[in-house]
Amino acid sequence: MNSWVCTVCGYVYDPKAGDTKAGIQPGTAFEALPDDWVCPTCGVGKDSFEVEKEEKAKTPAPAAARQEIQRGVTPAIFNISYGLFVVTSVNGAKINGQCANTVFQITSEPPTIAVGINKANYTHEFIQASGVVGISILGQQGHELVRRFGYSSGRDKNKFEGASYTTGSLGAPLLTEAIAHLEGKVVNKLDCGTHTLFLVEVLDGAQLQALEPMTYAYFRATK
Ligand SMILES: Cc1cc2nc3c(=O)[nH]c(=O)nc-3n(C[C@H](O)[C@H](O)[C@H](O)COP(=O)(O)O)c2cc1C
């Protein structure tokens, strides 16, 4: 039986362990999971999973490490609190954006944030090309925007079609339904394996609505 990896958050479904919290017994193949089963870490459905590559699965040390992660680290990390954001960028005449939870402030002088983006994402290509990053901070009504920007790639469709947005002073699209906007330039970056952590100096921003920001936990509880 193969292990399957969540392409959104990296969670590994190990059939030997099952997903006992969701009532899935150890020994249940991924293919036998109910259609409404969702990733216990990020909440996406089965269609966001891919079979784990064999060469990775055969390496003994990472396999043991992965089991350890399943047992303790993953559920512990699950307790870290996050907001939810649409991270956007521009590349020549093209725009793109994706949902992200890994956006957080690093310093206030100068105002600097860090943004973690998967290297495989189309948005990564845009940020690398222009160095421009726009952040739309989502409010608690932002479920549709999470789904629109988090579950499909701009390589396959124009995610901005039908969405209301303005263009920021650096050229990044900024969603009108957000509760606040930030816009800035990449000043440094860190290679984190599958992801790049971009350090972004914030050069512009606006508070649009005095509403509660969306958190990852709230999204999961109410989606
Ligand atoms: C709730 C949620 C949180 C996410 N957080 C991140 C994140 O922090 N970093 C990341 O690279 N992708 C994250 N993603 C996945 C991207 O939004 C997703 O892969 C998107 O389709 C990429 O789009 P793109 O190829 O147009 O850039 C998240 C998705 C969801 C639904």
The ligand as a MOL file (V3000), in Angstrom:
LIG
                    3D

  0  0  0     0  0            999 V3000
M  V30 BEGIN CTAB
M  V30 COUNTS 31 33 0 0 0
M  V30 BEGIN ATOM
M  V30 1 C -5.6480 27.2770 3.7660 0
M  V30 2 C -4.4880 27.2180 2.7930 0
M  V30 3 C -3.2380 27.6900 3.1740 0
M  V30 4 C -2.1560 27.6610 2.2820 0
M  V30 5 N -0.9380 28.1480 2.6830 0
M  V30 6 C 0.1010 28.1550 1.8100 0
M  V30 7 C 1.3490 28.7450 2.1750 0
M  V30 8 O 1.5160 29.2830 3.2710 0
M  V30 9 N 2.3520 28.7100 1.2600 0
M  V30 10 C 2.2150 28.1160 0.0330 0
M  V30 11 O 3.1650 28.1340 -0.7750 0
M  V30 12 N 1.0280 27.5660 -0.3480 0
M  V30 13 C -0.0160 27.5850 0.5100 0
M  V30 14 N -1.2270 27.0670 0.1210 0
M  V30 15 C -1.3530 26.4130 -1.1960 0
M  V30 16 C -1.5140 27.3960 -2.3870 0
M  V30 17 O -2.4730 28.3830 -2.1170 0
M  V30 18 C -1.9450 26.5710 -3.6130 0
M  V30 19 O -0.9610 25.5970 -3.8930 0
M  V30 20 C -2.2260 27.4160 -4.8370 0
M  V30 21 O -2.9910 26.6240 -5.7350 0
M  V30 22 C -0.9840 27.9120 -5.5790 0
M  V30 23 O -1.4230 28.7000 -6.6600 0
M  V30 24 P -0.4820 29.2290 -7.8390 0
M  V30 25 O 0.1410 28.0330 -8.5370 0
M  V30 26 O -1.4180 29.9990 -8.7360 0
M  V30 27 O 0.5710 30.0970 -7.2390 0
M  V30 28 C -2.3230 27.1210 0.9800 0
M  V30 29 C -3.6020 26.6630 0.5890 0
M  V30 30 C -4.6690 26.7010 1.4850 0
M  V30 31 C -6.0290 26.2130 1.0390 0
M  V30 END ATOM
M  V30 BEGIN BOND
M  V30 1 1 1 2
M  V30 2 1 2 3
M  V30 3 2 2 30
M  V30 4 2 3 4
M  V30 5 1 4 5
M  V30 6 1 4 28
M  V30 7 2 5 6
M  V30 8 1 6 7
M  V30 9 1 6 13
M  V30 10 2 7 8
M  V30 11 1 7 9
M  V30 12 1 9 10
M  V30 13 2 10 11
M  V30 14 1 10 12
M  V30 15 2 12 13
M  V30 16 1 13 14
M  V30 17 1 14 15
M  V30 18 1 14 28
M  V30 19 1 15 16
M  V30 20 1 16 17
M  V30 21 1 16 18
M  V30 22 1 18 19
M  V30 23 1 18 20
M  V30 24 1 20 21
M  V30 25 1 20 22
M  V30 26 1 22 23
M  V30 27 1 23 24
M  V30 28 2 24 25
M  V30 29 1 24 26
M  V30 30 1 24 27
M  V30 31 2 28 29
M  V30 32 1 29 30
M  V30 33 1 30 31
M  V30 END BOND
M  V30 END CTAB
M  END
